[in-house]
Amino acid sequence: MTITPLMPVYPRCAVRPVRGEGVYLYGERGEQYLDFAAGIAVNALGHGHPHLTKVLQDQVATLMHVSNLYGSPQGEALAQRIIDVSFADTVFFTNSGVEAIECAIKTARRYHYVNGNPQRHKLITFKNAFHGRSIGAISATDQAKMRDGFEPLLPGFDYVKFNDLEGALAKIDGETAGFLVETVQGEGGMTAGTQEFIQGLRKACDEHGLLLILDEIQCGYGRTGKMWAYEHYGITPDIMTVAKGIGGGFPLGACLATEEAAKGMVIGTHGSTYGGNPLAMAAGSAVLDVMLEPDFLPHVEKMGDRLRQAFEQMIPNHDHLFEEIRGKGLMLGIKMKDTVVSRDFVAHLRDNHGLLTVAAGENVFRVLPPLVINEDHIAECIERLSEGARSFAPPSDD
Ligand SMILES: Cc1ncc(COP(=O)(O)O)c(C=O)c1O
């Protein structure tokens, strides 16, 4: 492979977006795409949302960056707003999801360290998990394709099948610090944790003095129709990572924790030059302005139900391609039959029908539209998807 100006780590396709408007993206040649990928669950408010754009423009002209050595009125205000609508007592802002994961792993280890149990350093994580690409995060997943060639990895992780509560409980030993789990697995195949599984992990944490770390980087922030995916399970975590939707497209992430879980994270234990900068805080605050409007989350829930129903109606017409629907709210996945490859179907929809979706593990393709879609966008998606399914199908005999 010859080297390219951008390090060639992505299989970049021919779509080269240069402009976005609402739920649509436009390529270099002016071609239009219905964006039901949303930057992989990032553009929660779509592209060019007027409020987010205005707030960012104003903040750029006011103050972009100061060091974390100074007080942060912007950071305090956003952290407080997040605390007010979540389980958390404290927030560390990052620039990405994986940095939030790093902060979560460190917070869990420090918790047991300051409790006089430094041997409790291991996290039980789950097969097919995706937590990002740092050495810490690839150590927390068992997926060989992400780990090969990067050894030695960070020690201190045990891997168990997702949704296997018994297996997870059996792994607990004297070195266990807690569980790190996506409430709804995204990359791995859009599988939601079962009630029994997520609630069982919580119970085990309470019984054994462990920490429950939820990775809601993809499934949090309104994506499933509730502010946080954990609300579907009637539990709260001790630590949680968020990113993606939180900045609506601006690079922003956060590690949330209870006061108890964060008790080891004192001065000097962690930091980030850019984390929590005023521009990022403005983005986060603008997203929350919109998301906390009383109608916003009910709208996401309604659109999620509509989209799922539309998929359910469509699937029987193309049952040679589609197997089942997965996910929650506007975090949906369609598992494809073994005879087809979801990655090929995603490319076909993109290249021939102007519909953007994302491939995931277990032969699933992900549908992650902006949370602001309406019924017309759903109808358009179904039309393009049905046409795509028809033209993708092998010619029939009759
Ligand atoms: C569940 C989950 N965790 C972590 C990450 C990593 O986030 P980032 O790419 O912002 O580092 C992702 C990104 O796709 C994710 O979906």
The ligand as a Tripos MOL2 file, in Angstrom:
@<TRIPOS>MOLECULE
LIG
   16    16     1     0     0
SMALL
NO_CHARGES

@<TRIPOS>ATOM
      1 C1        -19.6600    2.5180   22.6910 C.3       1 LIG1
      2 C2        -18.4580    3.2950   22.2510 C.ar      1 LIG1
      3 N1        -17.4540    3.5040   23.1180 N.ar      1 LIG1
      4 C3        -16.3710    4.2240   22.7670 C.ar      1 LIG1
      5 C4        -16.2130    4.7580   21.5160 C.ar      1 LIG1
      6 C5        -14.9940    5.5580   21.1690 C.3       1 LIG1
      7 O1        -15.3160    6.8980   20.9740 O.3       1 LIG1
      8 P1        -14.3200    7.8530   20.1510 P.3       1 LIG1
      9 O2        -14.2530    7.3270   18.7600 O.co2     1 LIG1
     10 O3        -14.9480    9.2070   20.2450 O.co2     1 LIG1
     11 O4        -13.0070    7.8040   20.8300 O.co2     1 LIG1
     12 C6        -17.2440    4.5670   20.5740 C.ar      1 LIG1
     13 C7        -17.1120    5.0750   19.1940 C.2       1 LIG1
     14 O5        -17.6950    4.5930   18.2680 O.2       1 LIG1
     15 C8        -18.3850    3.8150   20.9550 C.ar      1 LIG1
     16 O6        -19.3930    3.5850   20.0990 O.3       1 LIG1
@<TRIPOS>BOND
     1     1     2 1
     2     2     3 ar
     3     2    15 ar
     4     3     4 ar
     5     4     5 ar
     6     5     6 1
     7     5    12 ar
     8     6     7 1
     9     7     8 1
    10     8     9 2
    11     8    10 1
    12     8    11 1
    13    12    13 1
    14    12    15 ar
    15    13    14 2
    16    15    16 1
@<TRIPOS>SUBSTRUCTURE
     1 LIG1         1 GROUP 0 **** ****
